[in-house]
Every structure is written in structure tokens, then in C-alpha cells.
Amino acid sequence: MGKLALAAKITHVPSMYLSELPGPRQGTRQDAIDGHIEIGRRCRALGVDTLVVFDTHWLVNANYHLNCAAGFEGVYTSNELPHFISNLPYAFPGHPGLGQLLARTACEMGVETLAHTGTSLAPEYGTLVPMRYMNADGHFKVVSVSALCMAHYLDDSARLGWALRRAVEEHYDGTVAFLASGSLSHRFAQNGLAPEYAFRVWSPFLEALDREVVQIWQRGDWKTFCGMLPEYASKGHGEGFMHDTAMLLGALGWSGYDAQAEVVTPYFGASGTGQINAVFPVTPQDGHAVPQPVASRATGYTPVSARL
């Protein structure tokens, strides 16, 4: 049936857009932009028709949600950082049929998920920034997935990722990519210090933690990473409580995943946060095995958001 052809953890820092514009920041995020362009190029070479984006800027308080309208077009200004992203135009097609299929399969696997087709809901910039560089010509259809999950277990996000892969491989006639759009550590610079931290991580501890995680990914030690993910998400200030990362690893087989990550854009600091573009090779998995996250409810972990 269908195929998951590419999986990646990607940045969406708004300074990428600022990097396009005349001024002191022009050109300063070209490495991150080039990383997005390269991932988009690989998707095209692999025959991908749809990009499914796990967006850590889409906040939800219940259930999982898919924005799968027929198309998306507009002009976007960030309410969070309007001096970084102002009047950004966007236009690309959606994929209602795939979105409904993904949601239906997730529900059948016990993860309640809602698909929104006839909606006025616009994508957040965790989707819009990557699409600017990966999908400037609207070549790919796009489905955006809520990944700033305020009252959710990381276990369920991992199971959602697995369910979405099952939906693609067992029921979809096409080829997709899964993109986890979010940072590593996400401790913004304190107000008044942002310019000083424009190209830095907030603390030596967070930078060291992030760099060790990247090395774990490159070694392919997913058992270690999945085991530490809840504490990393909390103590490392992971963006969106790292639900995007749990979804991605769930789709790849969780702690049973057996490939080494490839860094496309090396780790960098941005406004205090830690960022990267990295491709996680897609490997065959047992289509009937549901990943069992190490940090399950049975261990006594509460939802990540409850511990922040």
C-alpha cells in the first residue's frame, strides 16, 4: 500500500524568515534554510506526495487534531514574535482524504484523533516556516498535526505516531514524510536579553544536554533516548513537551528503532533555544507491533505538562 519514505526532526525558528529580509540578520540562518531545502529535495526524489507535520506551535487541551483542509492560503503574522514574522504569505494544498484516514486509524488503535476538513483554522508557524522552504511551489500536499499537547501522555503521542504510520502503510495509496517540527531545549532568553542570545543556548547545562542527545541519536541508542525522554522534555525545556519527537519515534518503532540519525543542519542556538535539522532513516517495522514506551503510565509518570 502506502509508504513512509522520510522522517525528520526539524527547526522552525522564526529568524529563518528574518534571515531573508534586508537588515542585520540577513543571511544569518541560511544553514537552517538550506537544511529545509535539502529535506524537501529528498522528499521529491523519494516521490513523497504529502508532508505530515507534527507542529509544536499548535496548542490543544484535549484529543489529538489534524488540520487537513483542502488548501491553505493567507498572510501570517506571529502573535508570539511579530517583530520576527510579519506578513508572511503562504499557499499550499491540503489533503482532506489522508487526514481523515489518519484520524480514523488512530481512533481504531485507541488514540482519539479528530480530522478537521471544512475548517477556517489556519496552520501555525511550526508548519508555515518549514513549508516556506520545503514547499515553496506547493508541490506537496500538507497535513498539520497538533503537537503542543497540554494534557497528554507522551505514551499516547508515541502510539499516535505508530497509528499514523500504520494508516499510511496499510490503507493509503501514496508516499508521505513525517516531520517533527520543534526544537530540542526551548528555554527562551529572558526578556531584555534576547539580542545577546540570538545565536546562543540559554545555559551550558541545556546545551550540553542537547549535544549529548544528538550524539545518542547519531549512535542510534534509541532505548536510552526513549527512556530519558520524559525527564529530558521537562528538565530540558523541550518544545511542546517534545510530543512531536514522541510521535516521530513512535512511527519509527520507539525504543526498537534501529537506525542512526543523520544531521543535515548541525545543532545551533537561537534566542536561547537549541535547534537542529536531522533525518531519521525509515526502517521496516513489524506492522502489528505497537510500541511500548519505556515511560509508560505504569511507571508512575504523570503527563509532562503536569510536571512543568
Secondary structure by P-SEA (a helix, b strand, c coil): cccccccccccccaaaaaaaccccccccaaaaaaaaaaaaaaaaaacccbbbbbccccccccccccccccbbbbbbbbccccccccbbbbbbbbbaaaaaaaaaaaaaacbbbbbbcccccccccaaaaaaacccccccbbbbbbbcccccccaaaaaaaaaaaaaaaaccccccbbbbbcccccccccccccccccccccccaaaaaaaaaaaaaaaacaaaaaaaaaaaaaacccccccaaaaaaaaaaacccccbbbbbbcccbbbccccccbbbbbbbbbcccccccccccccccccccccccc
